[in-house]
Amino acid sequence: MGTFSIWHWVVVLIIVVLIFGTKKLRNIGEDLGGAVKGFKKGLQEGDEAGKDAAPRQVDAKEAGGNTIDVTARKENV
């Protein structure tokens, strides 16, 4: 009773087609597909822009091997 069989989904699909019509459903599908494509394109552009702006880590060899390890302490004034 908690799950729907294939026949339940077929009946629901038929009712939806009768209410909205095939042309309206086709337009909704095209709009949804365009939105998904635009979203994916935006993610790819964001990744490319993020790679350019990401800070580059410099290891000790590139820095000339001279590194200073410090610890910051708060002074009571």
All heavy atoms as a GROMACS GRO file, in nm:
protein
  582
    1MET      N    1   0.082  -0.119   0.000
    1MET     CA    2   0.000   0.000   0.000
    1MET      C    3   0.086   0.125   0.000
    1MET      O    4   0.046   0.228  -0.051
    1MET     CB    5  -0.091  -0.001   0.121
    1MET     CG    6  -0.191   0.111   0.119
    1MET     SD    7  -0.313   0.083   0.246
    1MET     CE    8  -0.351   0.249   0.286
    2GLY      N    9   0.208   0.118   0.052
    2GLY     CA   10   0.295   0.235   0.059
    2GLY      C   11   0.362   0.269  -0.072
    2GLY      O   12   0.403   0.380  -0.094
    3THR      N   13   0.373   0.172  -0.164
    3THR     CA   14   0.439   0.198  -0.291
    3THR      C   15   0.337   0.196  -0.403
    3THR      O   16   0.234   0.131  -0.394
    3THR     CB   17   0.548   0.093  -0.319
    3THR    OG1   18   0.488  -0.035  -0.324
    3THR    CG2   19   0.655   0.095  -0.210
    4PHE      N   20   0.370   0.267  -0.509
    4PHE     CA   21   0.281   0.271  -0.625
    4PHE      C   22   0.332   0.174  -0.731
    4PHE      O   23   0.451   0.164  -0.756
    4PHE     CB   24   0.276   0.412  -0.685
    4PHE     CG   25   0.206   0.511  -0.596
    4PHE    CD1   26   0.279   0.604  -0.524
    4PHE    CD2   27   0.069   0.512  -0.584
    4PHE    CE1   28   0.216   0.696  -0.443
    4PHE    CE2   29   0.004   0.603  -0.503
    4PHE     CZ   30   0.078   0.695  -0.432
    5SER      N   31   0.239   0.105  -0.794
    5SER     CA   32   0.276   0.014  -0.902
    5SER      C   33   0.285   0.094  -1.032
    5SER      O   34   0.252   0.212  -1.038
    5SER     CB   35   0.173  -0.098  -0.916
    5SER     OG   36   0.051  -0.045  -0.965
    6ILE      N   37   0.328   0.030  -1.137
    6ILE     CA   38   0.341   0.095  -1.267
    6ILE      C   39   0.205   0.144  -1.317
    6ILE      O   40   0.194   0.246  -1.382
    6ILE     CB   41   0.410   0.001  -1.369
    6ILE    CG1   42   0.441   0.074  -1.499
    6ILE    CG2   43   0.322  -0.118  -1.399
    6ILE    CD1   44   0.549   0.175  -1.487
    7TRP      N   45   0.098   0.071  -1.283
    7TRP     CA   46  -0.036   0.110  -1.329
    7TRP      C   47  -0.084   0.238  -1.264
    7TRP      O   48  -0.153   0.317  -1.328
    7TRP     CB   49  -0.135  -0.005  -1.307
    7TRP     CG   50  -0.097  -0.124  -1.390
    7TRP    CD1   51  -0.050  -0.243  -1.344
    7TRP    CD2   52  -0.097  -0.133  -1.532
    7TRP    NE1   53  -0.021  -0.326  -1.449
    7TRP    CE2   54  -0.050  -0.261  -1.567
    7TRP    CE3   55  -0.133  -0.046  -1.634
    7TRP    CZ2   56  -0.038  -0.302  -1.698
    7TRP    CZ3   57  -0.120  -0.088  -1.765
    7TRP    CH2   58  -0.073  -0.214  -1.796
    8HIS      N   59  -0.044   0.260  -1.140
    8HIS     CA   60  -0.079   0.387  -1.075
    8HIS      C   61  -0.014   0.504  -1.148
    8HIS      O   62  -0.076   0.607  -1.172
    8HIS     CB   63  -0.035   0.387  -0.929
    8HIS     CG   64  -0.115   0.297  -0.842
    8HIS    ND1   65  -0.065   0.179  -0.795
    8HIS    CD2   66  -0.241   0.308  -0.793
    8HIS    CE1   67  -0.158   0.120  -0.720
    8HIS    NE2   68  -0.266   0.196  -0.718
    9TRP      N   69   0.114   0.487  -1.186
    9TRP     CA   70   0.185   0.594  -1.256
    9TRP      C   71   0.128   0.616  -1.396
    9TRP      O   72   0.125   0.730  -1.444
    9TRP     CB   73   0.335   0.564  -1.262
    9TRP     CG   74   0.398   0.573  -1.126
    9TRP    CD1   75   0.454   0.472  -1.055
    9TRP    CD2   76   0.410   0.690  -1.045
    9TRP    NE1   77   0.499   0.519  -0.934
    9TRP    CE2   78   0.475   0.653  -0.925
    9TRP    CE3   79   0.374   0.823  -1.061
    9TRP    CZ2   80   0.503   0.743  -0.824
    9TRP    CZ3   81   0.402   0.914  -0.960
    9TRP    CH2   82   0.465   0.874  -0.843
   10VAL      N   83   0.084   0.511  -1.462
   10VAL     CA   84   0.023   0.525  -1.595
   10VAL      C   85  -0.105   0.605  -1.585
   10VAL      O   86  -0.131   0.695  -1.666
   10VAL     CB   87  -0.002   0.386  -1.658
   10VAL    CG1   88  -0.089   0.396  -1.782
   10VAL    CG2   89   0.130   0.317  -1.690
   11VAL      N   90  -0.186   0.577  -1.486
   11VAL     CA   91  -0.312   0.651  -1.467
   11VAL      C   92  -0.282   0.797  -1.436
   11VAL      O   93  -0.346   0.888  -1.491
   11VAL     CB   94  -0.396   0.586  -1.355
   11VAL    CG1   95  -0.513   0.674  -1.318
   11VAL    CG2   96  -0.443   0.447  -1.398
   12VAL      N   97  -0.184   0.823  -1.352
   12VAL     CA   98  -0.147   0.962  -1.318
   12VAL      C   99  -0.098   1.034  -1.444
   12VAL      O  100  -0.135   1.149  -1.469
   12VAL     CB  101  -0.039   0.964  -1.207
   12VAL    CG1  102   0.020   1.102  -1.192
   12VAL    CG2  103  -0.097   0.915  -1.076
   13LEU      N  104  -0.016   0.968  -1.526
   13LEU     CA  105   0.034   1.028  -1.649
   13LEU      C  106  -0.080   1.061  -1.745
   13LEU      O  107  -0.082   1.169  -1.805
   13LEU     CB  108   0.135   0.934  -1.716
   13LEU     CG  109   0.196   0.984  -1.845
   13LEU    CD1  110   0.279   1.109  -1.821
   13LEU    CD2  111   0.281   0.876  -1.908
   14ILE      N  112  -0.174   0.972  -1.758
   14ILE     CA  113  -0.289   0.996  -1.847
   14ILE      C  114  -0.370   1.116  -1.798
   14ILE      O  115  -0.411   1.202  -1.877
   14ILE     CB  116  -0.377   0.870  -1.857
   14ILE    CG1  117  -0.303   0.762  -1.936
   14ILE    CG2  118  -0.511   0.901  -1.924
   14ILE    CD1  119  -0.370   0.626  -1.935
   15ILE      N  120  -0.393   1.126  -1.669
   15ILE     CA  121  -0.468   1.239  -1.614
   15ILE      C  122  -0.393   1.370  -1.637
   15ILE      O  123  -0.453   1.471  -1.676
   15ILE     CB  124  -0.497   1.216  -1.464
   15ILE    CG1  125  -0.596   1.100  -1.448
   15ILE    CG2  126  -0.550   1.342  -1.399
   15ILE    CD1  127  -0.616   1.054  -1.305
   16VAL      N  128  -0.262   1.369  -1.617
   16VAL     CA  129  -0.182   1.490  -1.638
   16VAL      C  130  -0.187   1.532  -1.784
   16VAL      O  131  -0.202   1.651  -1.815
   16VAL     CB  132  -0.037   1.467  -1.590
   16VAL    CG1  133   0.055   1.578  -1.637
   16VAL    CG2  134  -0.031   1.454  -1.439
   17VAL      N  135  -0.177   1.437  -1.876
   17VAL     CA  136  -0.183   1.469  -2.019
   17VAL      C  137  -0.320   1.525  -2.055
   17VAL      O  138  -0.331   1.620  -2.133
   17VAL     CB  139  -0.149   1.344  -2.105
   17VAL    CG1  140  -0.182   1.367  -2.252
   17VAL    CG2  141  -0.002   1.309  -2.089
   18LEU      N  142  -0.426   1.469  -1.998
   18LEU     CA  143  -0.561   1.519  -2.027
   18LEU      C  144  -0.579   1.661  -1.973
   18LEU      O  145  -0.647   1.743  -2.035
   18LEU     CB  146  -0.666   1.426  -1.968
   18LEU     CG  147  -0.682   1.290  -2.038
   18LEU    CD1  148  -0.779   1.203  -1.960
   18LEU    CD2  149  -0.730   1.310  -2.181
   19ILE      N  150  -0.522   1.690  -1.858
   19ILE     CA  151  -0.539   1.823  -1.798
   19ILE      C  152  -0.456   1.928  -1.872
   19ILE      O  153  -0.507   2.034  -1.910
   19ILE     CB  154  -0.502   1.820  -1.649
   19ILE    CG1  155  -0.605   1.737  -1.571
   19ILE    CG2  156  -0.494   1.961  -1.592
   19ILE    CD1  157  -0.569   1.714  -1.426
   20PHE      N  158  -0.328   1.901  -1.894
   20PHE     CA  159  -0.239   2.002  -1.950
   20PHE      C  160  -0.226   1.995  -2.102
   20PHE      O  161  -0.197   2.096  -2.165
   20PHE     CB  162  -0.099   1.990  -1.887
   20PHE     CG  163  -0.097   2.024  -1.742
   20PHE    CD1  164  -0.082   1.926  -1.646
   20PHE    CD2  165  -0.111   2.156  -1.699
   20PHE    CE1  166  -0.079   1.957  -1.512
   20PHE    CE2  167  -0.108   2.189  -1.567
   20PHE     CZ  168  -0.092   2.089  -1.472
   21GLY      N  169  -0.242   1.880  -2.160
   21GLY     CA  170  -0.224   1.865  -2.303
   21GLY      C  171  -0.077   1.840  -2.336
   21GLY      O  172   0.013   1.879  -2.263
   22THR      N  173  -0.054   1.777  -2.451
   22THR     CA  174   0.081   1.739  -2.487
   22THR      C  175   0.167   1.860  -2.524
   22THR      O  176   0.287   1.863  -2.497
   22THR     CB  177   0.080   1.639  -2.604
   22THR    OG1  178   0.008   1.697  -2.713
   22THR    CG2  179   0.015   1.509  -2.562
   23LYS      N  180   0.108   1.962  -2.585
   23LYS     CA  181   0.186   2.078  -2.625
   23LYS      C  182   0.240   2.153  -2.504
   23LYS      O  183   0.355   2.194  -2.501
   23LYS     CB  184   0.101   2.171  -2.712
   23LYS     CG  185   0.178   2.284  -2.771
   23LYS     CD  186   0.094   2.365  -2.867
   23LYS     CE  187   0.178   2.476  -2.928
   23LYS     NZ  188   0.103   2.555  -3.025
   24LYS      N  189   0.157   2.170  -2.405
   24LYS     CA  190   0.199   2.239  -2.283
   24LYS      C  191   0.308   2.159  -2.211
   24LYS      O  192   0.406   2.216  -2.164
   24LYS     CB  193   0.078   2.260  -2.191
   24LYS     CG  194   0.106   2.332  -2.064
   24LYS     CD  195   0.130   2.478  -2.089
   24LYS     CE  196   0.137   2.551  -1.955
   24LYS     NZ  197   0.162   2.691  -1.972
   25LEU      N  198   0.293   2.027  -2.206
   25LEU     CA  199   0.394   1.943  -2.141
   25LEU      C  200   0.526   1.948  -2.218
   25LEU      O  201   0.633   1.947  -2.158
   25LEU     CB  202   0.344   1.799  -2.130
   25LEU     CG  203   0.230   1.777  -2.030
   25LEU    CD1  204   0.183   1.632  -2.036
   25LEU    CD2  205   0.273   1.813  -1.891
   26ARG      N  206   0.520   1.954  -2.352
   26ARG     CA  207   0.640   1.964  -2.432
   26ARG      C  208   0.713   2.095  -2.404
   26ARG      O  209   0.835   2.098  -2.389
   26ARG     CB  210   0.606   1.955  -2.580
   26ARG     CG  211   0.728   1.947  -2.670
   26ARG     CD  212   0.694   1.938  -2.818
   26ARG     NE  213   0.586   1.846  -2.849
   26ARG     CZ  214   0.473   1.882  -2.910
   26ARG    NH1  215   0.454   2.007  -2.947
   26ARG    NH2  216   0.379   1.793  -2.934
   27ASN      N  217   0.638   2.203  -2.392
   27ASN     CA  218   0.698   2.333  -2.360
   27ASN      C  219   0.762   2.332  -2.222
   27ASN      O  220   0.871   2.387  -2.204
   27ASN     CB  221   0.594   2.445  -2.368
   27ASN     CG  222   0.548   2.471  -2.510
   27ASN    OD1  223   0.616   2.434  -2.606
   27ASN    ND2  224   0.434   2.534  -2.524
   28ILE      N  225   0.696   2.270  -2.127
   28ILE     CA  226   0.752   2.260  -1.992
   28ILE      C  227   0.881   2.179  -1.994
   28ILE      O  228   0.980   2.215  -1.931
   28ILE     CB  229   0.649   2.198  -1.895
   28ILE    CG1  230   0.532   2.294  -1.873
   28ILE    CG2  231   0.713   2.164  -1.761
   28ILE    CD1  232   0.416   2.234  -1.797
   29GLY      N  233   0.882   2.069  -2.070
   29GLY     CA  234   1.002   1.986  -2.081
   29GLY      C  235   1.118   2.061  -2.145
   29GLY      O  236   1.233   2.051  -2.100
   30GLU      N  237   1.090   2.139  -2.250
   30GLU     CA  238   1.195   2.217  -2.316
   30GLU      C  239   1.250   2.323  -2.221
   30GLU      O  240   1.372   2.346  -2.215
   30GLU     CB  241   1.141   2.282  -2.443
   30GLU     CG  242   1.115   2.184  -2.555
   30GLU     CD  243   1.051   2.250  -2.676
   30GLU    OE1  244   1.023   2.372  -2.671
   30GLU    OE2  245   1.028   2.179  -2.776
   31ASP      N  246   1.163   2.389  -2.149
   31ASP     CA  247   1.207   2.491  -2.054
   31ASP      C  248   1.291   2.430  -1.942
   31ASP      O  249   1.394   2.486  -1.903
   31ASP     CB  250   1.087   2.563  -1.991
   31ASP     CG  251   1.013   2.649  -2.093
   31ASP    OD1  252   1.071   2.679  -2.199
   31ASP    OD2  253   0.897   2.685  -2.065
   32LEU      N  254   1.249   2.316  -1.894
   32LEU     CA  255   1.324   2.248  -1.788
   32LEU      C  256   1.461   2.202  -1.839
   32LEU      O  257   1.562   2.219  -1.771
   32LEU     CB  258   1.245   2.129  -1.734
   32LEU     CG  259   1.306   2.053  -1.617
   32LEU    CD1  260   1.322   2.145  -1.498
   32LEU    CD2  261   1.220   1.935  -1.580
   33GLY      N  262   1.465   2.148  -1.960
   33GLY     CA  263   1.591   2.106  -2.019
   33GLY      C  264   1.686   2.223  -2.040
   33GLY      O  265   1.807   2.213  -2.014
   34GLY      N  266   1.634   2.337  -2.085
   34GLY     CA  267   1.717   2.456  -2.103
   34GLY      C  268   1.771   2.507  -1.971
   34GLY      O  269   1.886   2.552  -1.963
   35ALA      N  270   1.689   2.500  -1.867
   35ALA     CA  271   1.734   2.544  -1.735
   35ALA      C  272   1.845   2.455  -1.682
   35ALA      O  273   1.943   2.504  -1.625
   35ALA     CB  274   1.616   2.546  -1.638
   36VAL      N  275   1.833   2.325  -1.702
   36VAL     CA  276   1.937   2.232  -1.656
   36VAL      C  277   2.067   2.256  -1.732
   36VAL      O  278   2.176   2.259  -1.674
   36VAL     CB  279   1.890   2.086  -1.672
   36VAL    CG1  280   2.003   1.988  -1.648
   36VAL    CG2  281   1.775   2.057  -1.576
   37LYS      N  282   2.059   2.276  -1.864
   37LYS     CA  283   2.178   2.305  -1.945
   37LYS      C  284   2.245   2.434  -1.898
   37LYS      O  285   2.367   2.441  -1.886
   37LYS     CB  286   2.143   2.316  -2.093
   37LYS     CG  287   2.120   2.184  -2.160
   37LYS     CD  288   2.092   2.204  -2.308
   37LYS     CE  289   2.059   2.073  -2.376
   37LYS     NZ  290   2.027   2.091  -2.518
   38GLY      N  291   2.165   2.537  -1.873
   38GLY     CA  292   2.220   2.663  -1.826
   38GLY      C  293   2.286   2.650  -1.690
   38GLY      O  294   2.392   2.710  -1.664
   39PHE      N  295   2.227   2.571  -1.603
   39PHE     CA  296   2.284   2.548  -1.470
   39PHE      C  297   2.419   2.477  -1.480
   39PHE      O  298   2.515   2.516  -1.416
   39PHE     CB  299   2.186   2.466  -1.386
   39PHE     CG  300   2.234   2.438  -1.247
   39PHE    CD1  301   2.236   2.538  -1.152
   39PHE    CD2  302   2.276   2.311  -1.211
   39PHE    CE1  303   2.280   2.513  -1.024
   39PHE    CE2  304   2.321   2.284  -1.083
   39PHE     CZ  305   2.321   2.386  -0.989
   40LYS      N  306   2.426   2.373  -1.564
   40LYS     CA  307   2.552   2.300  -1.582
   40LYS      C  308   2.659   2.390  -1.643
   40LYS      O  309   2.775   2.386  -1.602
   40LYS     CB  310   2.530   2.177  -1.671
   40LYS     CG  311   2.456   2.065  -1.602
   40LYS     CD  312   2.442   1.945  -1.693
   40LYS     CE  313   2.367   1.833  -1.625
   40LYS     NZ  314   2.352   1.716  -1.714
   41LYS      N  315   2.621   2.473  -1.739
   41LYS     CA  316   2.716   2.565  -1.802
   41LYS      C  317   2.767   2.665  -1.699
   41LYS      O  318   2.885   2.697  -1.695
   41LYS     CB  319   2.650   2.638  -1.918
   41LYS     CG  320   2.742   2.728  -1.994
   41LYS     CD  321   2.670   2.793  -2.111
   41LYS     CE  322   2.763   2.888  -2.185
   41LYS     NZ  323   2.695   2.956  -2.295
   42GLY      N  324   2.680   2.714  -1.614
   42GLY     CA  325   2.721   2.806  -1.508
   42GLY      C  326   2.816   2.743  -1.410
   42GLY      O  327   2.911   2.806  -1.364
   43LEU      N  328   2.794   2.617  -1.376
   43LEU     CA  329   2.885   2.546  -1.286
   43LEU      C  330   3.023   2.531  -1.349
   43LEU      O  331   3.125   2.549  -1.282
   43LEU     CB  332   2.829   2.408  -1.251
   43LEU     CG  333   2.714   2.404  -1.152
   43LEU    CD1  334   2.666   2.260  -1.133
   43LEU    CD2  335   2.755   2.463  -1.020
   44GLN      N  336   3.027   2.498  -1.477
   44GLN     CA  337   3.156   2.482  -1.545
   44GLN      C  338   3.229   2.614  -1.554
   44GLN      O  339   3.350   2.621  -1.532
   44GLN     CB  340   3.135   2.423  -1.686
   44GLN     CG  341   3.092   2.279  -1.684
   44GLN     CD  342   3.060   2.227  -1.823
   44GLN    OE1  343   3.055   2.302  -1.920
   44GLN    NE2  344   3.036   2.097  -1.833
   45GLU      N  345   3.159   2.723  -1.585
   45GLU     CA  346   3.222   2.854  -1.591
   45GLU      C  347   3.271   2.897  -1.454
   45GLU      O  348   3.377   2.957  -1.442
   45GLU     CB  349   3.125   2.956  -1.648
   45GLU     CG  350   3.096   2.938  -1.794
   45GLU     CD  351   2.988   3.032  -1.845
   45GLU    OE1  352   2.934   3.110  -1.765
   45GLU    OE2  353   2.959   3.028  -1.966
   46GLY      N  354   3.196   2.864  -1.351
   46GLY     CA  355   3.237   2.898  -1.215
   46GLY      C  356   3.362   2.822  -1.174
   46GLY      O  357   3.450   2.876  -1.108
   47ASP      N  358   3.372   2.695  -1.213
   47ASP     CA  359   3.490   2.615  -1.182
   47ASP      C  360   3.613   2.671  -1.253
   47ASP      O  361   3.721   2.679  -1.196
   47ASP     CB  362   3.470   2.469  -1.222
   47ASP     CG  363   3.376   2.395  -1.129
   47ASP    OD1  364   3.350   2.447  -1.019
   47ASP    OD2  365   3.328   2.286  -1.167
   48GLU      N  366   3.597   2.712  -1.380
   48GLU     CA  367   3.710   2.767  -1.455
   48GLU      C  368   3.755   2.899  -1.394
   48GLU      O  369   3.874   2.924  -1.382
   48GLU     CB  370   3.670   2.786  -1.601
   48GLU     CG  371   3.650   2.655  -1.676
   48GLU     CD  372   3.590   2.675  -1.814
   48GLU    OE1  373   3.567   2.792  -1.853
   48GLU    OE2  374   3.566   2.573  -1.882
   49ALA      N  375   3.661   2.983  -1.354
   49ALA     CA  376   3.696   3.111  -1.294
   49ALA      C  377   3.759   3.090  -1.156
   49ALA      O  378   3.849   3.162  -1.116
   49ALA     CB  379   3.572   3.200  -1.282
   50GLY      N  380   3.713   2.990  -1.085
   50GLY     CA  381   3.767   2.960  -0.952
   50GLY      C  382   3.910   2.910  -0.958
   50GLY      O  383   3.990   2.936  -0.870
   51LYS      N  384   3.944   2.838  -1.064
   51LYS     CA  385   4.080   2.787  -1.078
   51LYS      C  386   4.178   2.901  -1.101
   51LYS      O  387   4.290   2.899  -1.052
   51LYS     CB  388   4.089   2.688  -1.195
   51LYS     CG  389   4.023   2.557  -1.167
   51LYS     CD  390   4.030   2.465  -1.288
   51LYS     CE  391   3.955   2.336  -1.262
   51LYS     NZ  392   3.951   2.250  -1.381
   52ASP      N  393   4.135   3.002  -1.177
   52ASP     CA  394   4.223   3.116  -1.204
   52ASP      C  395   4.244   3.201  -1.080
   52ASP      O  396   4.352   3.254  -1.058
   52ASP     CB  397   4.163   3.204  -1.315
   52ASP     CG  398   4.158   3.130  -1.448
   52ASP    OD1  399   4.234   3.032  -1.465
   52ASP    OD2  400   4.078   3.171  -1.535
   53ALA      N  401   4.142   3.214  -0.997
   53ALA     CA  402   4.149   3.301  -0.881
   53ALA      C  403   4.200   3.231  -0.756
   53ALA      O  404   4.226   3.295  -0.655
   53ALA     CB  405   4.011   3.359  -0.852
   54ALA      N  406   4.216   3.100  -0.760
   54ALA     CA  407   4.258   3.025  -0.642
   54ALA      C  408   4.403   3.059  -0.607
   54ALA      O  409   4.488   3.067  -0.695
   54ALA     CB  410   4.246   2.875  -0.666
   55PRO      N  411   4.431   3.081  -0.480
   55PRO     CA  412   4.569   3.112  -0.441
   55PRO      C  413   4.659   2.991  -0.461
   55PRO      O  414   4.618   2.877  -0.438
   55PRO     CB  415   4.557   3.149  -0.293
   55PRO     CG  416   4.433   3.085  -0.247
   55PRO     CD  417   4.341   3.080  -0.366
   56ARG      N  418   4.780   3.016  -0.504
   56ARG     CA  419   4.875   2.910  -0.530
   56ARG      C  420   4.961   2.891  -0.407
   56ARG      O  421   5.012   2.986  -0.350
   56ARG     CB  422   4.962   2.946  -0.650
   56ARG     CG  423   5.045   2.833  -0.702
   56ARG     CD  424   5.115   2.872  -0.829
   56ARG     NE  425   5.221   2.968  -0.806
   56ARG     CZ  426   5.348   2.935  -0.779
   56ARG    NH1  427   5.381   2.808  -0.772
   56ARG    NH2  428   5.438   3.027  -0.760
   57GLN      N  429   4.976   2.766  -0.366
   57GLN     CA  430   5.060   2.737  -0.250
   57GLN      C  431   5.205   2.724  -0.294
   57GLN      O  432   5.236   2.664  -0.397
   57GLN     CB  433   5.016   2.607  -0.183
   57GLN     CG  434   4.881   2.616  -0.117
   57GLN     CD  435   4.845   2.487  -0.047
   57GLN    OE1  436   4.906   2.384  -0.068
   57GLN    NE2  437   4.746   2.493   0.039
   58VAL      N  438   5.292   2.785  -0.216
   58VAL     CA  439   5.434   2.782  -0.247
   58VAL      C  440   5.501   2.692  -0.145
   58VAL      O  441   5.485   2.711  -0.024
   58VAL     CB  442   5.494   2.924  -0.241
   58VAL    CG1  443   5.642   2.921  -0.269
   58VAL    CG2  444   5.421   3.016  -0.337
   59ASP      N  445   5.575   2.593  -0.192
   59ASP     CA  446   5.644   2.506  -0.098
   59ASP      C  447   5.780   2.566  -0.062
   59ASP      O  448   5.825   2.666  -0.116
   59ASP     CB  449   5.658   2.364  -0.152
   59ASP     CG  450   5.738   2.356  -0.280
   59ASP    OD1  451   5.778   2.462  -0.331
   59ASP    OD2  452   5.762   2.244  -0.328
   60ALA      N  453   5.850   2.504   0.031
   60ALA     CA  454   5.976   2.558   0.084
   60ALA      C  455   6.084   2.564  -0.024
   60ALA      O  456   6.167   2.655  -0.023
   60ALA     CB  457   6.023   2.475   0.202
   61LYS      N  458   6.083   2.473  -0.119
   61LYS     CA  459   6.185   2.472  -0.224
   61LYS      C  460   6.170   2.595  -0.314
   61LYS      O  461   6.268   2.656  -0.354
   61LYS     CB  462   6.176   2.344  -0.306
   61LYS     CG  463   6.220   2.220  -0.231
   61LYS     CD  464   6.209   2.098  -0.318
   61LYS     CE  465   6.244   1.974  -0.237
   61LYS     NZ  466   6.228   1.852  -0.315
   62GLU      N  467   6.044   2.630  -0.347
   62GLU     CA  468   6.020   2.747  -0.431
   62GLU      C  469   6.054   2.875  -0.356
   62GLU      O  470   6.095   2.973  -0.416
   62GLU     CB  471   5.874   2.752  -0.476
   62GLU     CG  472   5.840   2.653  -0.584
   62GLU     CD  473   5.697   2.671  -0.631
   62GLU    OE1  474   5.671   2.770  -0.702
   62GLU    OE2  475   5.613   2.588  -0.593
   63ALA      N  476   6.037   2.877  -0.225
   63ALA     CA  477   6.063   2.996  -0.146
   63ALA      C  478   6.212   3.011  -0.116
   63ALA      O  479   6.251   3.104  -0.047
   63ALA     CB  480   5.983   2.991  -0.016
   64GLY      N  481   6.295   2.923  -0.165
   64GLY     CA  482   6.437   2.933  -0.142
   64GLY      C  483   6.483   2.852  -0.023
   64GLY      O  484   6.599   2.857   0.015
   65GLY      N  485   6.396   2.776   0.038
   65GLY     CA  486   6.433   2.692   0.151
   65GLY      C  487   6.440   2.768   0.282
   65GLY      O  488   6.470   2.710   0.385
   66ASN      N  489   6.418   2.897   0.281
   66ASN     CA  490   6.423   2.977   0.404
   66ASN      C  491   6.283   2.996   0.457
   66ASN      O  492   6.207   3.074   0.403
   66ASN     CB  493   6.488   3.113   0.377
   66ASN     CG  494   6.629   3.098   0.326
   66ASN    OD1  495   6.698   3.005   0.366
   66ASN    ND2  496   6.671   3.189   0.241
   67THR      N  497   6.247   2.924   0.560
   67THR     CA  498   6.116   2.940   0.623
   67THR      C  499   6.136   2.972   0.770
   67THR      O  500   6.234   2.932   0.832
   67THR     CB  501   6.031   2.813   0.610
   67THR    OG1  502   6.101   2.705   0.669
   67THR    CG2  503   6.001   2.781   0.465
   68ILE      N  504   6.045   3.050   0.823
   68ILE     CA  505   6.050   3.088   0.964
   68ILE      C  506   5.921   3.039   1.027
   68ILE      O  507   5.811   3.070   0.980
   68ILE     CB  508   6.061   3.240   0.981
   68ILE    CG1  509   6.188   3.290   0.912
   68ILE    CG2  510   6.058   3.278   1.127
   68ILE    CD1  511   6.198   3.440   0.908
   69ASP      N  512   5.934   2.963   1.136
   69ASP     CA  513   5.818   2.912   1.208
   69ASP      C  514   5.798   3.000   1.330
   69ASP      O  515   5.887   3.012   1.415
   69ASP     CB  516   5.841   2.767   1.249
   69ASP     CG  517   5.715   2.701   1.302
   69ASP    OD1  518   5.606   2.760   1.283
   69ASP    OD2  519   5.724   2.592   1.360
   70VAL      N  520   5.685   3.065   1.341
   70VAL     CA  521   5.659   3.156   1.453
   70VAL      C  522   5.529   3.116   1.523
   70VAL      O  523   5.444   3.052   1.467
   70VAL     CB  524   5.649   3.302   1.406
   70VAL    CG1  525   5.780   3.349   1.346
   70VAL    CG2  526   5.536   3.320   1.307
   71THR      N  527   5.519   3.159   1.647
   71THR     CA  528   5.398   3.140   1.725
   71THR      C  529   5.357   3.277   1.779
   71THR      O  530   5.438   3.348   1.839
   71THR     CB  531   5.422   3.044   1.844
   71THR    OG1  532   5.472   2.921   1.792
   71THR    CG2  533   5.293   3.018   1.918
   72ALA      N  534   5.232   3.313   1.757
   72ALA     CA  535   5.183   3.443   1.803
   72ALA      C  536   5.130   3.427   1.945
   72ALA      O  537   5.061   3.331   1.979
   72ALA     CB  538   5.073   3.493   1.712
   73ARG      N  539   5.170   3.523   2.031
   73ARG     CA  540   5.122   3.524   2.169
   73ARG      C  541   5.060   3.659   2.200
   73ARG      O  542   5.107   3.761   2.153
   73ARG     CB  543   5.238   3.501   2.266
   73ARG     CG  544   5.286   3.360   2.264
   73ARG     CD  545   5.393   3.341   2.369
   73ARG     NE  546   5.518   3.316   2.295
   73ARG     CZ  547   5.638   3.347   2.338
   73ARG    NH1  548   5.652   3.403   2.454
   73ARG    NH2  549   5.742   3.321   2.265
   74LYS      N  550   4.957   3.657   2.280
   74LYS     CA  551   4.890   3.780   2.319
   74LYS      C  552   4.958   3.833   2.446
   74LYS      O  553   4.977   3.759   2.542
   74LYS     CB  554   4.742   3.753   2.345
   74LYS     CG  555   4.665   3.875   2.380
   74LYS     CD  556   4.517   3.841   2.398
   74LYS     CE  557   4.440   3.966   2.437
   74LYS     NZ  558   4.302   3.936   2.460
   75GLU      N  559   4.994   3.961   2.444
   75GLU     CA  560   5.056   4.022   2.560
   75GLU      C  561   4.951   4.091   2.645
   75GLU      O  562   4.857   4.148   2.594
   75GLU     CB  563   5.159   4.127   2.516
   75GLU     CG  564   5.280   4.068   2.449
   75GLU     CD  565   5.382   4.175   2.419
   75GLU    OE1  566   5.384   4.278   2.488
   75GLU    OE2  567   5.461   4.153   2.326
   76ASN      N  568   4.966   4.080   2.776
   76ASN     CA  569   4.877   4.149   2.866
   76ASN      C  570   4.925   4.292   2.882
   76ASN      O  571   5.034   4.318   2.934
   76ASN     CB  572   4.874   4.081   3.004
   76ASN     CG  573   4.811   3.943   2.996
   76ASN    OD1  574   4.729   3.920   2.906
   76ASN    ND2  575   4.849   3.854   3.083
   77VAL      N  576   4.848   4.385   2.838
   77VAL     CA  577   4.888   4.527   2.845
   77VAL      C  578   4.816   4.596   2.955
   77VAL      O  579   4.709   4.578   2.992
   77VAL     CB  580   4.860   4.598   2.711
   77VAL    CG1  581   4.900   4.744   2.719
   77VAL    CG2  582   4.931   4.526   2.600
   0.00000   0.00000   0.00000
